[in-house]
Structure formats: C-alpha cells, structure tokens
Amino acid sequence: MKDERWKHGGDIYTNGVFKGKDLVDFSSNINPLGVSDLLKDSIEELFNEVVRYPDYQYRELKASISEYLLRYENVNVSSEEMILGNGASEILDLSLSKIRKLGIVVPSFVEYEDFALKYNAEIEYINLTGDFQYDYSEILSSLNKLDGIILGNPNNPTGNIIDKEKFKDILDFAEKENKKIIVDEAFVEFSREGSSLVDKIASYKCLVIIRAFTKFFGMPGARLGYGITSDKQFIEELKKYQLPWNINSFAEIALEKSYKDENYISKSREWIANEIGYMKNEFAKLSIFKKVYDTNCNFILCKLDTMKTSELYEILLNKGILIRNCSNFKKLDDTYVRFAIKSRNLNKLLIDNLKNL
Ligand SMILES: Cc1ncc(COP(=O)(O)O)c(C=O)c1O
C-alpha cells in the first residue's frame, strides 16, 4: 500500500490528536496569529446567519473579494470573473478537469497531479532549475505541445515566485495559441507585495489565478478559496459542475470580516517580514542542513546533510514537533524537509531542538 504518512502537511491527527498528544505543527503553513479579531467579535452574527441558506449567488461575498483585491492589488475584478470554491482545492480540481495535456512544474503541490489524473490528463513534468527557480525557457518550449500548465506563485514546497518580466513571453504565447496558464496563489499574501499576477487578468484571458482564504487568514478549517479569470466562458463551464451553496455561512462571514481587518493584515505582514529573516539566519548556522533554499513565503525548504528526513521526523515527533517530510514531492527525496514559519516562541523552540540533535 502507498505510504500516505507524508501526503500532506497538517496531519496532527494520526500522531497527535488520536494519541492524546499536543503537537506543534511545523508541517502546515498557516498564519500563526490565529484568526482576525474583527471575526472573533462577530460570533453572534455567525449564529444569526447559519439558520438560513446563504445567498446562492454569494453577492456580498464576491463584493468583499472585489473590494479586497482593489485595496491590496489595485485591480478591478467583477463577480462574473470570479468563481468560489470549498477551499482553493475545489477550483484547482475543476480547472484541471479542463486540461487534457497538462504541464506540471515540479516539485510542487502533490494534489496537482492527483487532481489531473482523476480526469485522465496526459501529464508532462517540467523541472525547476537546480536552485528551485522557474526555468522560463523550458516552460515556454514545453507549452508548445501542451493545452496548459499549472504552477505555484509562490510555489509549494520551494517558496519561489514568478518573475513577471520573464513570464511575459509565456503569457503572450499562451494567449495567442489558446493555452491555459493556471497559477496557484494560495500563499501569495505571504510573499512580498506586488508578487501576484492578478494585475494581468484583464490583458490575458488565458490566465486563471487561484487564491485561498485558508492560509494567510489562519482558517484552513473554513474551506474557502476562489478562482479569477477574465475568461468568463471558462468560469461558466466550471460552475456547471459545482453544487449549489458550496460555501457555508461561517466561511462567508469569516472572509467578509477578515478581509476588512486592515490591522490584522498589516500585523500579519509585519510578522512574516520579521520571522523570515530570523529563520533564515538561524538555519544558516545549523550544521544538519546541506542547503537552506531561499524563500518568498511562510515556509522554508531545506536539504539535510547526512541525516534522513524520516529519522529527523521521528526524533522531533517524540519531542512534540511535527515537520513535513518532502519525500512524496516529485523530484525530492528523504533528505528534504519543509518547515512552516510560526511565531517567534515556536520558531525558537524548533531551532533549539535542531541545535540539540
Ligand atoms: C499550494 C497549495 N495550493 C492549494 C492548497 C489548498 O488550499 P485550500 O485549503 O484552500 O483548499 C494547498 C494546501 O495545502 C497548497 O499547499
């Protein structure tokens, strides 16, 4: 049977909850500041809403997303250019169902392949460079024989982002030749400002951007994400396969409140800017790593020097710390490990444990 132990991050259940252990979870990349205070103050409203069906057109929810994109990305996105999903996963799955010959840039989120295989897609793997950056000429030449590609911005588990200048030829080619470019921006709010490709939506119908509410706003349990594209026909095509009311009232209100919480958003950005620097510095001093990869995100990929990741996994698990063994990512093996960036106290706890191995 396939070993499912390391399929995803965030499995605090198998070795934690069900064994009565409280684990510190460095395997899932969620904002450690928790949920927005504006949302916490709205508990009563949540209970008022849940007794009726949500608006099946989700007009207010979509208006909140448009407002947020205008405020933080300076782009106008209309509700017809948007599709809501039960997590970014739903939109990834639906989008990939439409691509027969798909290019997946690897290593990347393992679900891209699993979703595409469900629809019997023909998959071609396009490698990142040795330093885990995008190889733009390789992507462009591969696109010739494909119907579309998927890539992360930033990419999971490597944390690299798309260079917009270098990506332009790819977008131009895809637009001319009717190929789809699916960009997974589930983690984009953790990257430096201006990283998103959402400002390219109006000019390129070929571009589909997928966003998650779950990560930056600290609510993976709320299950809410969305896709954005100016190809309105594509959106209509995907919607045919969705259930009505696929977003529950809790998630709807959670997004509306969190997206308005400017204080929470700026505090979260401040946290990530500080902690990335701290973690990179501390990791650079540790001899267990052969390489610490550069990141533009809230996680860091490392290659171990002599130890296997499975060994490190067991050692840290015994100390109550869960890490992401990256051996099930294409092109990676049992020497790669990904750590989420958490609060200073928890980051220190991890570093102390790594120092004392
Ligand atoms: C790169 C990437 N995209 C999308 C998702 C799915 O996000 P959601 O929880 O919104 O379905 C994940 C979850 O881990 C992810 O790592």
The ligand as a Gaussian input file, in Angstrom:
#p B3LYP/6-31G(d) Opt

LIG

0 1
 C       -0.009000      25.111000      -2.941000
 C       -1.359000      24.827000      -2.373000
 N       -2.429000      25.170000      -3.094000
 C       -3.676000      24.929000      -2.628000
 C       -3.876000      24.314000      -1.419000
 C       -5.274000      24.034000      -0.958000
 O       -5.797000      25.101000      -0.280000
 P       -7.241000      25.026000       0.394000
 O       -7.019000      24.633000       1.802000
 O       -7.780000      26.414000       0.269000
 O       -8.040000      24.027000      -0.381000
 C       -2.787000      23.945000      -0.637000
 C       -2.986000      23.303000       0.674000
 O       -2.078000      22.910000       1.343000
 C       -1.493000      24.209000      -1.132000
 O       -0.408000      23.869000      -0.434000

